[in-house]
């Protein structure tokens, strides 16, 4: 019988227990180094339940002659009671297609609608087969019985879906919370072990980065106190400080847009210098231009305590191909520990609305782009890329575009 093997009240707690076990089973190095967003997404996909949906528009029917055992028929008389005894009859089969997890046809919802006659259904691949056979089968009766079964299936699937939807809607938050808690415990364990003062045996692939809170204006980036020989994660720029750097850049963009005459003749290097002046006024001389990093020279680089915490590349808009090449160039400058960056696009002599549209169309198609995080205003777009050599190493890249009017545009 359908919906009669397990209770949804047992299935959902069991699913959550399996999820917890899965997260706890991850090796520490894997969990700390993997992309959290990708890991959460994969676990959501694995542990979400898909209640079947039936496709009544594509119901089909088949029939065939069948030998029916009539030894149990009380209206028949037999001289030899050692049957079975077969008589030619007819069998009708209704085939109801469905999409979703067939295993949920074994799960009973809280509000279960029961068929007193018992379901005649058999789940076969992506179909439910309802079979009716008799020596004098009444087609109208078989059809009515099938439609009654169909109504019961509709109701039970609807009751299941209302409960399962709540489970699925809460799943991402629950997974993220469990992953975060376990990662924090692993880091706390490492810090606690380091405080004991004994050298820790190193393992291959230990986690090497985490974000630490920093004060605005003067970043103080450093790991917690620990013995020099103990576990020592490499710090990364916290999101709050990254947002502050981007705000400084956006403010400078507004200054240029409001005073176009002062900037209309400036080249790329001169425009970049104005950004550096503003950044250095708040980051104590830590912002530099044309600085060597990893595989090349980047336009804007901010250091804190001898560590690179932010990198940006500046370019005049030169079309979609050049824009993708600029992203390639930026990624080539980033070392493994550089996780936050920006692309600043200066636009001249092109329709700015078209430029913004091309940016939003092209950036997600870059081979290293993992996802779009949305926009900040009309001309700032945030993306997550990954290191060319490490899909788990994610980089937040803000693309900030602005118009630099020429003298010709200003006179118009």
Secondary structure, 3 states (H helix, E strand, C coil): CCCCCEEHHHHHHHHHHHHHHHHHHCCHHHHHHCCHHHHHHHHHHHHCCCCCEEEEEEEEEEEEEEEEECCCCCCCCCCCCCCCCEEEEEEEEEEEEEECCHHHHHEECCCCCCCCCCCCEEEECCEEEEEEEECCCCHHHHHHHHHHHHHHHHHHHHHHHHHHHHHHHHHHHHHHHHHHHHHHHHHHHHHHHHHCCCCCCCCCCCCCEEECCCCCCCCCCCCCCCCCCCCCCEEECCHHHHHHHHHHHHHHHHHHHHCHHHHCCCCHHHHHHHHHHHHHHHCCCCEEEEEEECCEEEEEEEEECCEEEEEEEEEECCCHHHHHHHHHHHHHHCCCCCCEEEEEEEECCCCHHHHHHHHHHHHHHCCCEEEEEEECCCCEEEEEEEECCEEEEEEEEEEEEEECCCHHHHHC
